[in-house]
Amino acid sequence: MTQYEWHWPKRRVIFISDLHADADALLASLTASGGVKRTGTSDRHFALTKQGKASVFVFGGDFFDKGPSNLRLLRVLKHLIELNAKVELLAGNHDVRVLYGMRTAGNANDPLNGHFFVRMGAKAIPFLQEIRDEYLTGDKALAGVPGTQKCRQLLLPKPAWFNEFPEQAKTHLSAPACERELKKIAKKTAAFEQQCQDAGLSLKEAYASAKLWQKLFLSPKGEFYWFFNTLKLASKRGSFLFVHAGLDDHLADEINKHGIKPLNKAFSKQLKGAPFDFYYGSLANSVRTKYRDVDHPLSKHGSKRAHMAGIHAIVHGHRNLHHGQRLALRRELLHFECDITLDKHSRKKESLPGLGAGATLIDPSGFIAGISSDWPVIKIFQPESV
């Protein structure tokens, strides 16, 4: 890579990824990064430090699912923005899945898009509960909501859908990919109602919560309308490309030909369009690839195009780790893996002690620092010393 000139960002970048609805992990990570200082005990009791004012906070996606506090997390992020911090929010696969799942709730019979609600599966239930507990209280909370049977029809694909989807999807999905999708949806459809019952959530409450989500997130007057309108697919600072999951040949070609702004513009347009078109299209690979055989490939061709575009390192989340950040080399591109398992749910499930906290710092002076509550020291990478 010595033939390519390395450029550092003009501002320090504070990269935090995969918060998964854990507001406490967000507050702890902001503090650990040195970008903010706590001024009290409430969620809004923090202020930017001198370093924080001079930095850009890049969040690498997966704001939703798993953790206990989706709405609280977004309120903390909004307060950070209101403090005039420079903030960039990148989309993760969980964010796209929640958007499409909640957006299509009530349209289960749409042959191409009717499965996106149930596709969220059990991970959506805590979010639905959270909305119910905050907003759907009192004796008349479910007034006007259809009965259980009707809610079932509105939320869960009927048997006919499983015959219609393959015919509609065949121009976008291979036969094996389509078969995998059908099996996944069939399994999640069969389990969803029982999973709701086990969590103390009725189908009527699930439907009412999903419809209320639409008002909160999709209506211009909704409290969280700002969120999806702020999301980007990628950010480039210096020689670093920030995405949720990774890069492939197609994305590398597009960036080399047109740059980042047109890519984000195309992403924003597609995100507001038909869920099927984006979710099974080429741009979505950047929010879910793990460089598996089933993912769109990154070859030496793609790596060369990335270098030609001035990208020499990918900074991403998505692949969760237990011992802090990790550096990998894929097709001659450095990958800084920064999903350090922050949310309480994952930490408990994977036997990680204590509160998750940490951030990855890319400093203009020429170093990358990985801070994690699961590693006893700060990891430092200085390319010029290698």
Buried (B, 14 or more C-beta within 10 A) or exposed (E): BEEEEBEBBEBBBBBBBBBBBBBBBBBBBBBBBBBBBEEEEEBEEBEBBEBBEEBBBBBBBBBBBBBBBBBBBBBBBBBBBEBEBBBBBBBBBBBBBBBBBBBBBBEBBBBBBBBBBBBBBBBBBBBBBBBBEEBBEEEEBBEEBBEEEEBBBBBBBEEEBBEBBBEBBEEBBEEEEBEEBBEBBBEBBEBBBEBBEEEEBBBBBBBBBBBBBBBBBBEEEBBBBBBBEBBBBBBBBBBBBBBBBBBBBBBBBBBBEEEBEEBBEBBBEBBEEEBBBBBBEBBBBBBBBEBEEEBBBBEEEBBBBBBBBBBBBBBBBBBBBBEBBBEEEBBEBBBBBBBBBBBBBBBEEEEBEEBBBBBBBBBBEEBBBBBBBBBEEBBEBEBEEE
